[in-house]
Amino acid sequence: MPGQTSVHEFLQQYIPASNSYNELYTEQGKVRADWERFFLSLQGLGHQEIQNRTNDIVRLLKENGVAYNIYNDPSGETRPWELDPIPQLIPASEWAVINKGLVQRATLFNLLLKDIYGPQTLIKEGIIPQELIYMHPGFLRSCMNINLPAQQYLVLYAADMGRGADGRLWIISDRTQAPSGYGYALENRFAMSGVLPELFSNLQVRRLSPFFDTLQQALNSIAPSKNESPRIVILTPGPENETYFEHSYLSGYLGITLVQGNDLMVKDNFLWLKTIEGLEKVDVILRRMDDAYCDPLELKSDSLLGVPGLLQVVRKGNVAIANPLGSSIIENAGLVPFLHQAARHLVGEELIIPSIATWWCGQPKEMQYVIDNLQHLVIRRIFRRTAGTRSAIDGASLSKEDAAGLIREIKANPYLYTGQEKINFSSTPSWGGGKIEPGHSLIRSFLVKKEDGFMAMPGGLTRTSNAENSFIISNQTGGVSKDTWVLSAGEDHVQPIKLQLQTSSTYNLLQKESLPSHTAENLFWAGRHTERLINNARLVRTVMQFLMQHQSSQLPATGITKKLLLEALTHCTYSYPGFLAGDSIEQYEDLINHPWEEFSKNLYDENKNGGLSQNLLLFKKSVYNVRSFLSTDTWRVVEQIAETWQKAKNRSQHDPMSMVNDLDNLNTSMFAFLGMNRESARREQEWTILDLGRKFEQSLFIIRLLQQVLDKKQEAQTEYELLEAMLTATQSMTTYRYTFRDHLQLPLVLELMMLDMNYSKSLAYLIDKIRQHVAALPKQGKAQTLSEPERLMLEAHTLLHLSNGLALCKFENNGQEYLNLKELLGRLNELLLEANTVISKTYFKHTLSQQQLFVKRLL
């Protein structure tokens, strides 16, 4: 038929691998029906438009900050997430069998986990060798015989599946500890539906909505307290984790608080979240951390990631964890040869989807087989040595020396190793190099518990590799992801792509959750680093422009201004030694007269203390820690700031004009970031904390600038130039002229910059805003009394209200110092720093007061 010919012509350059199952063509060389419908839609775009849409996907994912951290990556950077515009198709009839097999397998592992930490009948009856359990670090003896709040142990389960050359589906590996990838699968679907919506029209693609709705219901159902709105948190190891993007993404998407171990504490056999309002009880943890790291008190003693005493809270039944501590034992590859017999014993059924053939080296015969066939097998350790290390090795990739070393390791500790059959993963269409080409695919499917068993995500995360003989496919080794389309017979494809979660039958008008202390601290410092970048960039630009405008001036006063501005720049940005360096007068004079190399370091050198690049790194780190609070557009601005600045750093030449232009672009982008936050942040705790950090930094900067510029009485010309530079650096020159309509006078400048309550950049206005924000923070004692930060800011507010510009300009010490101004600025600086310290101790670090276990009575 005409459509068939057209599709064949479109795919004429596609040459599938001959030694693997062909997902696209039948044995008779015809395009499979579902793929034909897909390519009928795709070919209408044409190759150039497909590439354009692919570029749009790359841009969208990059702007959204979708990334995957690679352990031990020398660059230390996150890798952008890659998405193939051609999805993985699974027909409805095929999915029915897969779904049944996955639910059976999840049910088996749930029963297996209960048996291992309960009666251990499988070990007692010899179905599973005891060495596989007791010598595996995933078996946590501390978790034996713990009665969990829910009868169903596993909440989440994931399985990696691949097809052999005969088209049969095999389970390659199982994930039961803290399965990852379902957040990436959701992001893939959003990207595809946004960039290529027309491709969904001819195929009835099942939606991912039910999975995430069921996930939230499952987390609610395991809460010990059984209230309608349990406190649920996602426990993450932190931003350095390889899948931190997913942790943050799920936190924002599901509305679950993202926490690290130091955000939680144990008290009275309950788990508490440290918030700015005090301690709040936690009911459920969605765990994204390896179980051994979760409790340094009973598990891995050197862990800095977990919560001391967490296991005792679990033991008391006061918190539920998904998945339970100790569930990593099920990921043991050595269990695979014994699963068939375990399935017959526990569920009375044969496995619908079998595991790939595996030989456990703990048995002498099997060990010898693995050694004899090393090159033809994938060798897997039953557990990883350390995070980020591979547990799977293609035997054929080893040199003779490496193979001999591996054989020695196997013989020394045979129970640690398995040999797994190699399969050439199925050949599936992929887009690469501007054309359709074959790639090998591996599918990760996800299941979540529900009342009567498990529900499989109608989709998943497919990873592909174009390398020949790809026996190992993973994100760590550079795999590219695909959106996985499960095709429907028509029963549920009409569900909206954007899911709307419902946690209960009742509608709660407003559910407020207090900010975790760690999150509040990062928001506070995000505000401080934002203003620090803006203020420093403006000051650097002002000084650079002054030098360029007066580079040929021979006036002594201008020469003094130049030195004072460069010294003030070093002090205000803390970029020491900066323009205070020089072992001799000659070196100092040379630095002052040829400052551009130092300016370049100040801008582009990440190792330069107080430099803009270093501050930009600190800004991005603090923002990355709270990215679940940022809108998508806000995060795009953050990514664009980093990308634009990186391009500026990579330029071969940095002349003065290009540096000024870079500073202008940075400031514009930073204000875009502030504008996005102003539009999207709730005018409660998030905005209060963020703006509090901003106002603290602005106030401290103005105080430092005034202290440096007005340290001593200068000649009239020098003082005029210093005042002009100060107003320019704070973007206050236009306001001064409009307000006073007079030439620059120190009393008027001080009135504007320090005392004007109607000017948003004056100290009086900023400190009043800090006072208001501090008053809005939760009270830590009697509500009728002023808190310590309120008292400190009230004193600062009062000092400014009792001051006037003329009095501050009074000369002392033989007319050389503005003593009143100096004393006022010094006291304001002390009050601000003290208030900052008190706020940090009160709201950012909730800890119990320590008590002595033994008191020796002397009387």
HULINHU-V914717 format. One line per field, one symbol per residue. ss: DSSP state (~ for helix, > for strand, _ for the rest). psi: psi as a letter, one per 40 degrees, with the letter a starting at -180 (. if undefined). burial: b if it has 24 or more other ideal C-beta (glycine too) atoms within 12 Angstrom, else e. A space follows every 50 residues. Layout:
ss->???
psi->???
burial->???
//
This chain:
ss->_~~~~~~~~~___________>__>_____>_~~~~~~~~~~~__~~~~~ ~~~~~~~~~~~~~___>>>________>>>__>>>>>>>>_~~~~~~~~~ ~~~~~~~~~~~~~~~~____~~~~_____~~~~~______~~~_______ _____>>>>>>>>_____>>>>>>>______~~~~~~~~~~~~~~_~~~~ ____>___~~~~~~~~~~~~~__________>>>>________~~~~~~~ ~~~~__>>>_~~~>>>>__>>>>>>__>>>>__>>>>___~~~_______ _________~~~~~~____>>>____~~~~~_~~~~~~~~~~~~~~____ ____>__>>>___~~~~~~~~~_~~~>>>>>__________>>>~~~__~ ~~~~~~~~~~~~_~~~>>>>>_____>>>>>>__>>>>>>>>>>>>>>>> __>>>>____>>>>>______________>>>>>>>>_____________ _______________>~~~~~~~~~~~~~~~~~~~~~~~~~~~~~~~~~_ _____~~~~~~~~~~~~~~~~~~____~~~____~~~~~~~~~__~~~~~ ~~~~_______~~~~~~~~~~~~~__~~~__~~~~~~~~~~~~~~~~~~~ _____~~~~~~~~~~~~~~~~~~~~~~~~~____~~~~~~~~~~~~~~~~ ~~~~~~~~~______~~~~~~~~~~~~~~___~~~~~~~~_____~~~~~ ~~~~~_______~~~~~~~~~~~~~~___________~~~~~~~~~~~~~ ~___~~~~___>____>_~~~~~~~~~~~~~~~~~~~~~~~~~~______ _________
psi->idddddddddedehhiheeihhddiideeihidddddddddddddidddd dddddddddddddefhihhhifhddeiihihhhhehihhhiddddddddd ddddddddddddddddebdfddddeedhhdddddeheehhdeehfhhidi dhdhdiiihhiiiadeeihihdiihecghidddddddddddddddfddee dehghiiedddddddddddddehddfidgihhihhieieeidfddddddd dddefhhhiideeiihhffihihhieeahhhhdhhhhfihddedgedebh dehedahheddddddefeiihhiiheeeddehdeddeeddddddddefii hdhiiihhhheehdddddddddfdeeihhhieiidiheihehhhdeeiid ddddddddddddgdeeiihhihihiihihihhfeihiiihihhhiiiiia debihhhgaahhhiheiifgehhiddeeihiihhhhiieedeeeiidhih iheieihhdhhhhihidddddddddddddddddddddddddddddddddf dehehdddddddddddddddddeffiebeeiheidddddddddgeddddd dddeheehheidddddddddddddefdeeiidddddddddddddddddde idigidddddddddddddddddddddddddihfbdddddddddddddddd dddddddddfdihiiddddddddddddddefeddddddddfiihhddddd ddedeheeheeidddddddddddddeiiheahddihiddddddddddddd deiidddeehiigfeeigdddddddddddddddddddddddddeghiihi ihdhhhhe.
burial->eeeeeebeebbeebebbeebbbbbbeeeeebbebbbbbbbbbbebeeeeb eebbeebbebbbbbbbbbbbbeeeeeebbbbbbbbbbbbbbbebbeebbe bbbbbbbbbbbbbbbbbbebebbeeebbbeebbeebbbbbebbeebebbb ebbbbbbbbbbbbbeeeebbbbbbbbbbbbbbbbbbbbbbbbbbbbeebb ebbbbbbbbbbbbbbbbbbbbbbbeeeebbbbbbbbbbbbbbbbbbbbbb bbbbbbbbbbbbbbbbbeebbbbbbbbbbbbbbbbbbbbbbbbbbeebbb eebebbbbbbbbbbbeebbbbbbbbbbbbbbbbbbbbbbbbbbebbbeee bbbbbbbbbbbbeeebbebbbebbbebbbbbbbbeebeeebbbbbeeeee eebeebbebbeeebbbbbbbbbbbbbbbbbbbeeebbbbbbbbbbbbbbb eebbbbbbbbbbbbbbeeebbbbbbbbebbbbbbbbbbeeeebeeebebe eebeeeeeeeeebbbbbbbbbbbbbbbbbbbbbbbbbbbbbbbbbbbeeb eeeeeeebbbbbbbbbbbbbbbbbbeebbbeeeeeeeeeebbeebbebbb bbbbbeebebbbbbbbbbbbebbbbbbbbbbbebbbbbbbbbbbbeebbe eeebebeebbebbbbbbebbbbbbebbeeebeebbbbbbbbbbbbbbbbb bbbbbbbbbbbbbbeeebbbbbbbbbbbbbbbbebbeeeeeeebebbbbb bbbbbbeebebbbbbbbbbbbebbebbbebeeeeeebbbbebbbbbbebb eebebeebbeeeeeeeebebbbebbebbbebbeebbebbbebbbebeeee eeeeeeeee
//
